[in-house]
């Protein structure tokens, strides 16, 4: 039974969904003003594991991760390098996707850019104004009135006493009735940067505030809210506090049933910042370590805890991954017979899934995976049939963590009558085939189709995914 820590209620709860076969997940994406860093990697790798886990369980998942392509920092950066905002954001989106591809992240079904949904943002602001949750300030900005929303602060434990001037420290350049109110629509100022862009609205030329963007997109794709809404812990306040306030004010929709937040990455006991020059970008990291090493390292710390980056620890992780691959290399993977019937296999699978059921305890799952590889090595040459099945299990469980994805797992066979969680394996194979299709590795994708056909399982391909039937 899966339990997840819900940031809203501050406790672990049994996970449930509104629709037993469908799962809606919204993760706050990147503001693309610079290259993605290790903090982004940690957050999105974690939610990648969450999605892989639910896919294995047979859920049909709608995964939405937004891209913030208009922001003060983006405008300033474009100005600094003498580039238009549109050209700059197009280039940075490409760089972001290149980084994420290098980490073997699953691609969201929907990855909306904020600037594509200005009409919907304006509509939501209109409703908030009509319901008196927002007002037009003296200088023409549209501002959210937090005193109107009585439960403001419950999410982040800030409360309405409003003692968070130092914490908030945003929107200070805007005229507001209360310094802690936040801007929904920023009106064009008389003096503005040449790189600034604006849209027409009932209140004049302007652009949206940050918090209204995610509220609008969440409402756009999940009318009744997402099952899971996630992001980094730095987004809990003010972003997610404000997002929740907007959605509940808009239509009594709180955005999500479960809120999940990933802890920060700390460098030398300090938060990453440009002033300290301690930011580690994904592209710099991937130059020195494989995606498997990076994923295993980041998953070796419980996701809600801060992770203090250590060169020594990641080098240790590199050795662990190397040892596991050395075990894989002992066997001819083209002859793997994927059949889960042995007690030893059941034991490792049960332990692995039990770890993930405990609020996605990936450190424990990682250690179980490593223990399995050591057990296989100890068994080497003693029981070839069992060894091959354990190797298949190692790859299967590793793939849930997003590692061993580049292992050439050809000729995987499954026996429906004797296999454990047969449907999980079928969905796993289809997921693997979809990955090969996205990477245009057509020979591997065709191999899987043939193997499934031999089991009287047939595929119906669409542009994005595949459906199967018997």
C-alpha positions in Angstrom: 0.0 0.0 0.0 1.6 3.2 -1.2 2.0 6.1 1.3 3.0 9.5 0.2 4.0 12.5 2.4 1.5 15.2 1.5 3.0 18.7 1.9 -0.4 20.2 2.4 -1.4 18.1 5.4 2.1 17.6 6.6 1.7 13.8 7.0 2.0 10.6 5.1 -1.3 9.5 3.6 -2.4 6.4 1.7 -2.3 7.4 -1.9 -5.6 7.2 -3.8 -6.7 8.6 -7.2 -10.1 9.9 -8.3 -10.0 7.6 -11.4 -8.6 4.2 -10.6 -7.0 3.8 -14.0 -5.8 7.3 -14.8 -3.3 9.5 -13.0 -2.8 13.2 -13.5 0.5 14.7 -12.5 1.6 18.4 -12.7 5.2 19.4 -12.0 6.3 23.0 -12.0 9.0 23.2 -14.7 11.9 25.5 -15.4 12.1 29.2 -15.8 14.5 29.2 -18.7 16.7 32.1 -18.0 19.9 30.0 -17.7 21.2 26.4 -18.1 19.6 23.8 -15.9 21.5 22.8 -12.8 21.8 19.8 -10.4 18.8 21.1 -8.4 16.6 20.8 -11.5 18.1 17.3 -12.1 17.2 16.1 -8.6 13.6 17.4 -8.8 12.8 16.0 -12.3 14.7 12.7 -11.8 12.6 12.1 -8.7 9.3 12.7 -10.5 10.6 10.6 -13.4 10.9 7.7 -10.9 7.4 8.5 -9.6 6.0 8.3 -13.1 7.9 5.1 -14.0 6.6 3.5 -10.9 3.0 4.3 -11.6 3.4 3.2 -15.2 4.7 -0.2 -14.0 1.6 -0.5 -11.9 -0.6 0.0 -15.0 -1.7 3.6 -14.6 -2.5 5.7 -17.7 -0.7 8.9 -16.8 -1.1 12.4 -18.1 2.1 14.2 -17.1 2.2 18.0 -17.5 5.4 20.0 -16.9 5.2 23.7 -17.8 8.0 25.9 -19.2 8.1 29.5 -17.9 9.2 31.4 -21.0 8.5 35.0 -19.8 9.9 36.4 -16.6 11.9 39.4 -15.3 15.1 37.3 -15.3 14.5 36.2 -18.8 14.0 39.7 -20.0 17.1 40.9 -18.2 19.3 38.1 -19.6 18.1 38.7 -23.1 19.0 42.4 -22.7 22.4 41.5 -21.4 23.3 39.5 -24.4 21.5 41.7 -26.9 19.0 39.1 -28.0 15.2 39.1 -28.4 13.2 37.3 -25.7 11.7 35.0 -28.3 15.0 34.0 -29.8 16.6 33.6 -26.4 13.8 31.4 -25.0 13.6 29.3 -28.1 17.3 28.6 -27.8 17.1 27.9 -24.0 14.2 25.5 -24.4 16.3 23.5 -26.8 19.2 23.5 -24.3 16.9 22.4 -21.5 15.5 19.5 -23.5 19.0 18.5 -24.5 20.0 18.4 -20.8 16.9 16.4 -19.8 17.5 13.9 -22.7 21.0 13.4 -21.4 19.5 12.3 -18.0 17.1 9.8 -19.7 14.1 11.7 -18.4 10.7 10.7 -19.7 9.1 13.3 -21.9 5.8 14.8 -20.5 2.8 14.3 -22.7 2.2 18.1 -22.4 4.9 20.7 -21.9 3.1 24.0 -22.3 5.0 27.3 -22.6 3.3 30.1 -20.6 3.3 32.5 -23.6 1.0 30.1 -25.5 -1.8 30.5 -22.9 -2.1 34.3 -22.3 -5.8 34.3 -23.3 -6.5 31.7 -20.6 -4.5 33.6 -18.0 -6.4 36.8 -18.8 -9.7 34.9 -18.4 -8.7 33.6 -15.0 -7.7 37.0 -13.8 -11.1 38.4 -14.9 -12.9 35.8 -12.8 -10.7 36.6 -9.7 -11.5 40.3 -10.2 -15.2 39.6 -10.5 -15.1 37.6 -7.3 -13.3 40.4 -5.5 -10.2 38.2 -4.9 -8.2 40.7 -6.9 -8.1 44.5 -7.4 -6.6 47.0 -9.8 -3.8 48.9 -8.0 -3.2 52.7 -8.4 -0.6 52.1 -11.1 -2.9 49.8 -13.1 -1.5 46.4 -12.1 -3.9 43.6 -11.2 -3.1 42.3 -7.7 -4.4 39.3 -5.7 -5.8 40.3 -2.3 -4.6 37.7 0.1 -6.7 39.1 3.0 -9.8 38.0 1.1 -8.6 34.4 1.1 -9.0 33.4 4.7 -7.0 30.2 4.7 -3.9 31.9 3.1 -0.7 30.7 4.8 -2.1 27.3 6.0 0.0 25.5 3.3 3.3 27.1 4.2 2.5 27.7 7.9 2.9 31.5 7.4 -0.6 32.5 8.5 -2.3 35.8 7.9 -0.3 37.7 10.5 1.9 38.5 7.6 5.3 38.4 9.2 7.0 37.4 6.0 8.5 40.5 4.5 12.0 39.0 4.5 10.7 35.7 3.3 8.5 37.1 0.5 10.6 39.9 -0.8 8.9 39.9 -4.2 6.8 42.4 -6.2 8.4 45.2 -4.2 8.4 47.5 -7.3 4.6 47.3 -7.6 2.0 49.5 -5.9 -0.3 47.3 -3.7 -2.8 47.9 -0.9 -0.9 45.3 1.2 2.8 44.7 0.7 2.2 40.9 0.8 -0.4 40.9 -2.0 1.0 39.6 -5.2 0.7 40.7 -8.8 -1.4 38.8 -11.3 -1.0 41.2 -14.3 2.0 43.5 -14.6 1.0 46.6 -16.6 3.5 48.1 -19.0 5.5 50.9 -17.4 6.4 54.1 -19.0 10.1 53.2 -18.7 10.7 49.6 -19.7 13.5 47.5 -21.1 13.8 47.2 -24.8 13.6 43.4 -24.6 10.3 43.5 -22.7 7.3 42.0 -24.4 3.6 42.7 -23.7 0.1 41.5 -24.5 -3.2 43.3 -24.9 -5.6 42.9 -22.0 -8.7 44.6 -20.5 -6.3 46.5 -18.2 -3.9 47.6 -20.9 -0.6 46.2 -22.3 1.2 44.0 -19.9 2.3 40.5 -19.0 1.3 37.9 -16.4 2.7 37.4 -12.9 4.5 34.2 -12.2 2.0 32.5 -9.8 -1.1 32.9 -12.1 0.7 31.1 -14.9 0.8 27.7 -13.2 -2.7 28.1 -11.8 -4.0 28.7 -15.3 -2.2 25.8 -16.8 -3.2 23.4 -14.0 -6.8 24.4 -14.5 -6.5 24.2 -18.3 -5.4 20.5 -18.3 -6.9 19.3 -15.0 -10.4 20.7 -14.5 -10.7 18.9 -11.2 -7.1 19.3 -10.1 -4.2 17.0 -10.5 -3.7 13.9 -8.4 -0.1 15.0 -7.7 1.3 18.5 -7.9 5.1 18.6 -7.5 8.2 20.8 -7.5 11.2 21.8 -5.6 10.8 22.7 -1.9 11.8 26.3 -2.8 8.4 26.5 -4.6 6.3 25.7 -1.5 6.3 29.4 -0.5 5.3 31.7 -2.0 4.6 30.0 -5.4 2.5 27.0 -4.4 0.9 28.9 -1.5 -0.2 31.5 -4.0 -1.2 28.9 -6.6 -3.5 27.2 -4.2 -5.1 30.5 -3.2 -5.7 31.4 -6.8 -7.3 28.1 -7.7 -9.5 27.8 -4.7 -10.6 31.4 -5.2 -11.2 30.7 -8.9 -13.4 27.6 -8.6 -12.9 25.9 -5.3 -10.2 23.7 -6.9 -7.1 23.3 -4.8 -4.8 22.2 -7.7 -4.1 18.8 -6.3 -4.9 16.0 -3.9 -1.3 15.4 -3.0 1.5 18.0 -3.0 5.1 16.7 -3.2 8.3 18.7 -2.7 11.9 17.7 -3.4 14.6 19.0 -1.1 17.3 21.4 -2.1 20.8 20.6 -3.3 23.4 22.2 -1.1 27.0 22.9 -2.2 29.6 23.1 0.6 26.8 23.7 3.1 25.6 26.7 1.1 22.6 27.1 -1.2 23.5 27.3 -4.9 23.8 30.9 -6.1 25.5 32.8 -8.9 27.1 35.2 -6.3 28.9 32.2 -4.7 29.8 30.8 -8.1 28.8 27.3 -6.9 26.2 26.3 -9.4 26.7 22.9 -11.0 25.0 22.7 -14.3 23.6 19.4 -15.7 25.8 19.7 -18.8 29.0 20.0 -16.7 27.9 17.1 -14.5 27.1 14.9 -17.5 30.6 15.6 -18.9 32.1 13.7 -15.9 29.4 11.2 -15.0 27.0 9.0 -16.8 23.2 9.5 -16.5 23.1 6.2 -14.4 25.6 7.6 -12.0 23.9 10.9 -11.6 20.5 9.3 -11.1 21.7 6.7 -8.6 23.6 9.4 -6.7 20.6 11.8 -6.5 18.2 9.0 -5.6 20.5 7.8 -2.8 19.3 10.6 -0.6 15.6 10.6 0.6 13.8 13.1 -1.7 12.4 15.3 1.1 15.8 15.8 2.7 18.4 18.3 1.5 21.3 16.8 -0.5 24.7 18.1 0.3 26.6 17.5 -2.9 29.9 15.7 -2.4 32.5 14.9 -5.1 33.6 12.0 -2.9 30.2 10.5 -2.7 29.4 10.8 -6.4 32.8 9.1 -7.2 31.7 6.3 -4.8 28.4 6.1 -6.7 30.4 5.8 -9.9 32.2 2.7 -8.5 28.8 1.2 -7.5 27.4 1.6 -11.0 30.6 0.2 -12.5 30.3 -2.9 -10.2 26.7 -3.5 -11.2 27.6 -3.2 -14.9 30.5 -5.6 -14.4 27.9 -8.1 -13.2 25.7 -7.5 -16.3 28.8 -8.0 -18.5 29.2 -11.6 -17.2 26.1 -12.7 -19.1 24.9 -12.9 -22.6 21.9 -10.6 -22.3 20.5 -11.7 -25.6 19.6 -15.0 -24.0 17.8 -13.6 -21.0 14.7 -15.6 -20.2 12.4 -13.2 -18.3 10.3 -15.4 -16.1 9.6 -14.6 -12.4 9.1 -17.8 -10.6 12.0 -18.2 -8.2 11.7 -17.3 -4.5 14.9 -15.2 -4.7 13.5 -13.1 -7.5 10.2 -12.6 -5.6 12.1 -11.6 -2.5 14.1 -8.8 -4.3 11.1 -7.6 -6.2 8.9 -7.5 -3.0 11.7 -5.6 -1.1 12.1 -3.1 -4.0 8.5 -2.3 -4.4 8.0 -2.2 -0.6 10.7 0.5 -0.4 9.0 2.6 -3.0 5.6 2.2 -1.3 7.2 4.0 1.7 6.9 7.5 0.4 9.3 6.6 -2.5 12.2 5.6 -0.3 14.7 5.5 -3.2 17.8 5.2 -1.0 16.5 1.9 0.2 15.5 0.9 -3.3 19.0 1.7 -4.6 20.6 -0.4 -1.9 18.3 -3.3 -2.7 19.3 -3.1 -6.3 23.0 -3.1 -5.4 22.4 -6.1 -3.0 20.8 -8.0 -5.9 23.8 -7.4 -8.1 26.2 -8.6 -5.4 24.0 -11.7 -4.9 24.2 -12.5 -8.6 27.9 -12.1 -8.6 28.2 -14.4 -5.6 26.0 -17.0 -7.4 27.9 -16.7 -10.7 28.5 -20.1 -12.3 26.4 -22.1 -9.8 22.9 -21.9 -11.3 22.8 -20.5 -14.8 19.0 -20.6 -15.1 18.4 -18.7 -11.9 21.3 -16.3 -12.6 19.7 -15.3 -15.9 16.4 -14.7 -14.3 18.0 -12.6 -11.6 19.9 -10.6 -14.2 16.5 -9.9 -15.9 15.2 -8.8 -12.6 18.1 -6.5 -12.0 17.5 -4.8 -15.3 13.8 -4.6 -14.7 14.1 -3.0 -11.3 17.0 -0.8 -12.5 14.8 0.5 -15.3 12.2 1.7 -12.8 15.0 3.9 -11.4 15.8 5.0 -14.9 19.1 3.1 -15.0 20.4 0.3 -17.3 18.2 1.8 -20.0 20.9 1.5 -22.6 21.5 -2.2 -22.0 20.6 -4.1 -25.2 17.9 -6.2 -23.7 17.0 -8.3 -26.8 14.9 -11.4 -26.9 13.1 -11.0 -23.6 10.6 -13.7 -23.2 7.7 -13.9 -20.7 5.5 -16.9 -19.6 2.1 -15.6 -18.7 1.2 -18.7 -16.7 4.2 -18.6 -14.4 5.2 -15.0 -14.2 4.8 -12.6 -11.3 3.1 -9.3 -12.1 2.9 -10.3 -15.8 0.9 -7.2 -16.8 3.7 -5.0 -15.2 6.3 -6.6 -17.4 4.2 -6.1 -20.5 3.7 -2.5 -19.7 7.4 -2.3 -18.9 8.3 -3.7 -22.4 5.9 -1.3 -24.1 7.5 1.6 -22.1 10.9 0.4 -23.2 9.8 0.1 -26.8 8.4 3.7 -26.7 11.8 4.9 -25.4 13.5 3.1 -28.3 11.0 4.7 -30.8 11.7 8.2 -29.4 15.4 7.5 -29.7 14.8 6.1 -33.3 16.3 2.8 -32.4 14.0 1.0 -34.7 15.7 -2.4 -34.7 15.3 -2.7 -30.9 11.7 -1.5 -31.1 10.9 -4.1 -33.7 12.6 -6.8 -31.6 10.2 -6.1 -28.8 7.2 -6.0 -31.1 8.2 -9.5 -32.4 8.6 -10.9 -28.9 5.2 -9.6 -27.8 3.6 -11.0 -31.0 5.1 -14.4 -30.1 3.1 -14.2 -26.9 0.0 -13.3 -28.8 0.2 -9.7 -27.6 -0.3 -7.2 -30.4 0.5 -3.5 -30.5 -1.4 -0.5 -31.9 1.0 2.4 -32.3 0.1 6.1 -32.1 2.4 9.0 -32.5 3.3 9.2 -28.8 2.6 5.7 -27.3 1.4 2.2 -28.0 -1.6 0.2 -26.8 -1.6 -3.5 -26.5 -4.3 -6.2 -26.9 -4.4 -10.0 -26.8 
